[in-house]
Amino acid sequence: MATLKIGSATLPNGLLLAPMAGVTDHAFRATCRRFGAEYTVSEMVSAKALCYEQRTRKGAPARTAALAAVKKTDGPMAIQLFGSEPSFMAEAAALLESGDFRGASYELPPVAIDINMGCPVPKVVSNGEGAALMRTPQLAAEIVRAVKKAVTLPVTVKIRAGWDNDHRNAVEFAKQMEAAGADLITVHGRTRQQFYAPSSDNTIIAAVKKAVHIPVIGNGDLFTAEDVLHILEQTGCDGVMIARGALGNPFLFTQIKAALAGESYTPPTTGERLQAAISHAAAMVENKGEAIGIAEARKHMAWYCKGLNGAAAARDRLMHACTLAEFEAIFDDLLKQEVTVP
């Protein structure tokens, strides 16, 4: 696989971390970068909310802008926008590129603007946004053209196989996005109707790769290095975007890099796994304060415990923990339950 370039970013192995609302914050992005992710994407940023936020009084909180903050440990990083109105999408993209907006916080500039045309959640698609744009390809193309005209950064698009099984239009849709100026397409191999089941269809990703001349990133059901090797072989895609496979398992990126290099991989010990979890939680507390940081870290800590002896009881305790010290005590108890097999 050739080295992938996205604007100023060079990705030797084409390993991208997917944007996941409520999950891929600074701490998670930094943790995945530490273990081998080469490119990250922000949580979804509402274009309209960002624009309206700039028009409110100066003392008002800039909550939407905070989602677009970029730290050194995030980079290279794209900021993902969602919306259905070309004018707002273009205005928001221009603000993000300039860094000149209320609430802006860049230690590094973003390397691309990503447009979400794949989110399946009802509150997004009910507004004609996210995956709903796959039902209105002309509007989607207009959005890409407007954003492309507004910025000099690469403009990338994340799509699905289609809206439903009767409208699996990813190939034609991707061609239209390319014609409108998109610099890269990420394809999730399910329709909106399917959400996250059944299995992702790699044949649709392969068909998109064959149909366009811009880089294509494969996404969907990438939980092991073997999954990644399979999708690369089956589709010829230029890189992969890891989503749920990284939940509680940022080490997956290290495993994939080893597999791509034909090298052996030694998974982390339980102690190393739980130490990474604590470091992750500590970063969340540092970024958000203890009350919010701990509350949001609980689900991450539970994911790190998956498959361990005593995980069910630990997860219950984690959901009620209120401090880092409590997390550490729960993990100490998990380690004590380790059974050494001769």
Beta strands, then each sheet from edge to edge (+ up, - down):
strand 1: 4-6
strand 2: 9-11
strand 3: 15-17
strand 4: 40-41
strand 5: 45-46
strand 6: 77-82
strand 7: 112-117
strand 8: 155-162
strand 9: 184-191
strand 10: 216-219
strand 11: 239-242
sheet 1: 1+ 2-
sheet 2: 3+ 11+ 10+ 9+ 8+ 7+ 6+ 4+
sheet 3: 3+ 11+ 10+ 9+ 8+ 7+ 6+ 5+
end
